[in-house]
Amino acid sequence: MEENNQNELKSEKLSVEEKIIAALRTVYDPEIPVNVYDLGLVYKIDYHEEDGTLDVDMTLTAPGCPLADYITEDVRQKISAIEGVTSANVNLVFEPEWDQSMMSEEAKVDLGLF
């Protein structure tokens, strides 16, 4: 019985994490036609199911990006709207420095890098 409860909790957590990734895939840098997740700009997703807090570490393609506030606020709004998330924190980090090797294969194809 206890094992079933643990499996339900794991699948519930996976479900929230899948929703987080899906939400991140709807956020685009207006200058690049690829979402922030597939660009490799999201470094860490840390969801705490016990209290519903979510911490996301992400970067930008360039530290001086003029759209930084727009992009991070879009991420914050979309992940905050996910059922189960009670508080969402988006932390901009620049270590490690982003480069094109961090992009998904799909993103590289979309941008003609293959």
N, C-alpha and C positions, 0 to 999 in steps of 0.2 A: 504494500500500500504506500509506504513512504517513498519507494522508488518511483511509483507513478506520479506522486506529487512533485518530485524532483524533475522528472521528465517534462511535466506540464510547465513548471517554472522555466526550464531551459527553452522549451519551444516558444513560450510567451516572450522570453527575452530575445530569442532569435527573431521573432516576429517584429518586435520593436526595432531591433537593429536593422532588419531588412527595410523597414519603413524609413528609418533614418537615412540609409543609403539611397533609397528611392527619392527622398526629399532632396538630398544633396545633388542628385542627378538632374534636378529641375533648376538649379542655380547656374547661371552662365556669366562669365566675364563678357560684358557687351562687346569687347574688342576681339574676342575669340569665340568661334562657333562650337565650342565644346564645353560641357559642364565641368564644374570645379572638381567633382569626384574623379572623373575619367582623366582630367588633366593631371591628376596626382597632387592636387593642392591640399588635400585632406590628409594630415599625418596621423591623427589619432581620434578615435571615437570611443569615449568612455561613458557608458550608460550604467547608472546605478539604479537597478530596479527597486531596491528597498525604499528609496525616497523619490525616485523619478528624476533625479538630476542627470543632466547630460553635459559633458564637457567635450568640446571639439577643438582640436589644435589644427590649424590650417595656415597656409602661407599664400603668397601671391606670386605671380610670375616675375614681378619686379618689386623691390621694397618701396619704391616711390610711386606705386600705382595710384593714379588720381581717383580711381573708382573703389579704393579700399573700403571706405565707409559704406558705400552702396552694396558691395558684394557681401561684406560681413553681416550687414543688417538683413539682407535677403536670406542668408543662411540662417541667422538667428530666428527670423520670423517663421521660416518654413519648418525648422526642426522643433520650434516651440509649439507648433500646431499639432504635433503628433500625439495621439492618445497614449498616455502613460508617461509623457515627459511633463514634469511639473516646473522645471527650471532649466534653461539652456544657456550655456556659456560658450562663447566663441572666442578663442584665444588666437591672435595672430602671432605666428612665430616665423623666424627667418633662419633657423638652424634645423636641419641642414638647408642650405640654399637650394631652391628648386631648380631643376634643369629638365630638359625634354625627355631624358631617360625615365623619368617618374610617371610619364603618361601611360595609359593603357594602350594596348595594341590597337583597339578600336579608335581611340583618339588620334593616334599617329596616322592611321589610314584616313580618317576624316580630314586631317590637316595636310594630307599628301606628303607625309614624311617617309613613305615607303616607296 
